[in-house]
Amino acid sequence: MSNTNASSASPRTVRAGRWLLLAALIALWQWSHLKLGNHTIAAPLQTVERVWQLTASGELWTHIEATARVSFIGLVLGWIAAVIVSFALYRSERLAAALEPYLLASMGIPKFALAPLLILWFGIGAAPKVVVVSLMVFYVVFVTALSGLRAVDMRLFAMSQLVGASRWRVTREVLLPSIVPYMLSGLKIAIPRAISATVVGEFLVADSGLGFYIEQSRQTADTVGVYAGLVIVTVLVLCSDALLGLLERRLLAWRPGASLHGGH
């Protein structure tokens, strides 16, 4: 009985702790504003008012749409490329031995250092940002997907061969379900990276988007605008994580206790 009560109280305790932490962060934010002044740290209330103004004018949705579009396209392209490459390396030991060291070494290349070349090749539109986001996503998903494939229980393959399953059926019914938790773990890291990479790219080349708004506010010494943009980016990341949590609970419903979000 005590274990049941403890487990039922746990989610409420977690939520209460989160709200208390949020209140503490806002209090610290307000204190820092009073100590350092509005030119350094905008007041929380002023920031909320600016977000409301952007929402009421419709400008907020224009910036969110621009950032979300590039983030989503880059996320999808990077994810597809990572899955294809990871399966190819898993299927061929020779290919893995030849390419994997170079792929892992290329992870250390600063992606934004490629920005001048990407602008030269693709112009100043959305393409350079999509390429950077795709690269940021690719490595995270590639490493997690390949790790998941290599962790598949070989006994499952033996059982599949005994029943005469085709390669495609083994892939669909053994490999893919086995790597879903790894893929979701990779996406949990990749989605915030995709959004942050898009925002940083919009600092450099953009005429709309949250990064464009933050940079424009910085150039005009609009501290409130900078903080409003940062708050909106944070909320966008949190909403994306919540959607991933819903997807995760649906995909991992057959695995009790497997949720990355701890069942909250």
N, C-alpha and C positions, 0 to 999 in steps of 0.2 A: 504493500500500500504506500509506504513512504517513497519507494522508487517511482511509483506512478505519479505521485504528487510532485516530486522533484522534476520529473521529465515534463509534466504539464506546465509547471511554473517557469521552466527554463526559457522558453521563447519570450514570455512577458518580461523576464528579467533582462534578457538581451535587448529588447526594444527600449525598456526604461533606461538601460545603460547608454544606449545610442542617443536618446533624447537628452540625457544629462550631459553627455560629451558634447553634443551640438550646442547646448546652452552655454557650456563652459568655453567653447571656442568662440562663440559670438561675444561673450563677456570679455574674453581676452582681446578680441578684435576691437571692441569699443574702447577698452582701456588703452590699447596701443594707439588708437586714433586720438584720444585725449592727450596722451603723452607726447606724440610725435607731430601731430597737426594734420590738417586736411590735405596739405600738399604732398605728404608722404603716404598716409593711410586714410582712405575715405571712410566715412562713418557708415556703419551697417544700414541705418535707416535711409541715408542718402542713396546708398547702393540699391536698396530695394525699390525706392521711388524711381530710380533711373530704369531699372528693369521693367517696372510697370509702365513707364512712359514709352519705352521701346515696344512693349507688347501692344499698348493701346494704339500706337501709330502704325503698327504693322511692320515696322523696320526689323524687329526682332526675328520674325518668321522668314524674312528674306535672307538674313544672315545665317540662321539655323539651317535653312534649306540648302544654301550654298555649301556650308561645311559638311552637313550630313550626306549630301550627294557625293562629294569627292571621297569622304571617309568610306561610304558604303561600296562605291565602285572599286576603290583600292583594296578594301577588305576582301571583297569577293574574288578579285583577280589574284591577289596574293594567296588566298586560301586555296583556290583551284590549282595554281601552279605548285604550291607546297605539297598538296595531296598527290598530284601526278608524279612529281619528282620523288617523293618518299616511297610511293608504291614501286616506281621504276628501280630505285636503289634496293628496295627490299627483295624484289624479284631476281635481281642480278647481283651476285656477290662481286663479280669482276667490275661491274659499273660502279658499285658502291666503293670498292677499293680505289678506283681511279678518281672519282669525282668528290667523294665525301670530304677528304682533307681540304680541297680547294673551296668547297661550299662553306665549311666551318671557318676557314681562314678569312673568307670574304665577309663574314659577320662583323669583323673588326673595322671595316671601312666605314667612316662617318657618312651616313646617307645624305645629309644635307650638304656635305662637301661636293656632292655631285650636282648640286643645284645649278651652277653656272653652265655646266655641260648640258644638262637637261633643258634649260631654257634655250640654249643655242640650238639644240636638236629639235625641240618640240614647240618653241615659241613661249609666249607668256600666258597662255590659257590654262585650262585645268590639267592638261596632260602631264606637265612636270610634277605637279602635286600628287596626281594619281600614281605616277611611277614611284615616287618616294614612299607613299603610303603602302603600296604593294610590296616594296622591298622590306619595309619595317614589319609587315604582317608575315611575309613569306618565311623568314627565318624562325620566328616563334612557332608557327604552325608546322613547319618542316621538322624541327627538332622534336616536338611533342608527338607528331604523327609517326615518325620513324621509330621513336622510342616505344610507342604503343604497338606498332607492328612487330617489333623484335621481342616484345613481352608476351605475345600470343602463345598460349599453351600448345605445344606441339602435339599433345595427345588429341586435340580437337582435329588436327589434320589427319591423324591416323584413323580416327573414327569416320571422318568424311570420306577417306579413300575406301574404307571397308564397305560403305553403302554406295560407292560408285558416283559420288558427287562430282560434277564438272568444276573446272577452275573458276568459272564465273559464279557458280552457286557457292563455292567455298568462300570466294571474295565477299559475296553479298551476305551470307549467313554466318560466316565465322570471323573474317577479318574486320569488316566494317563495324559490326556490333562490338567487337573487342576493343577497337580504338576510339569509340565514341567518347568515353570519359577523358581520354588523353586529348582529343580534339577540343572538347569543351574547356579543358584546362588551358589549352593554347589560346582559345578565343577569349578567355577571361583576361589574358594578358594582351592579346593582339588588339582587341577593340579599343581600350584606352589609348594604346599606342597609335592606332589609326587616327583617332580623333586628335590627339596631341600633335601628330605629324602634319595633319591637315592644317591645324591652327598655326603652327610654326611656318608652314609653307605659305600661308596667307599673309604672314608678316612680310614676306619677300615679294610675292607676285599675286595680286588679287584686286578685284574691284568690289568684292562683297565677301561676306563670311565673317565668322566670329573673330578670327585672327586679324582680318582687315579692320574690323571695328576697334579691336584692342590697340592695334598699331596706330590707327588714326587718332584715337584718344590720347595715346602716349605722345604723339607728335604735337598735339595741341595742348599738352599739359593738363588734360582732363582726367584727373586721378579717379574721379567717380566712375567715368566711362570705362577705365581700365579694370577697376574692380568689378563693375557690373558684367563686363565681358568674361572675366575669370569665373565669376559665380555661375554664369550661364553655361560655360564649358563644363564646369564641375557637375551641374545638374544634368547636362546631356550625357556625361559619362555614367552617372548614377542610374539614369533611365535606361541606358543601353545595358548596364549590368543587370538591372531588374528584368529586362526582357530576356536576357540570356538565362537568368535563373528560371524563368517560366519554361523556356525551351528545354533546359536541363532536366527539370522535374518531369516533363513529359517524356523525354527520351530515355531517362534512367529510372522510370517508374518500376521497371522489372528488377532493378537492383536495390534492395532495401539498404538504406543508410549510405548510398553512394553519392548523394548530392553534395556538390561543392559548397553549397550554401547552408548546409547544416539543417535543412528542413524548415527554415524560417520563412 
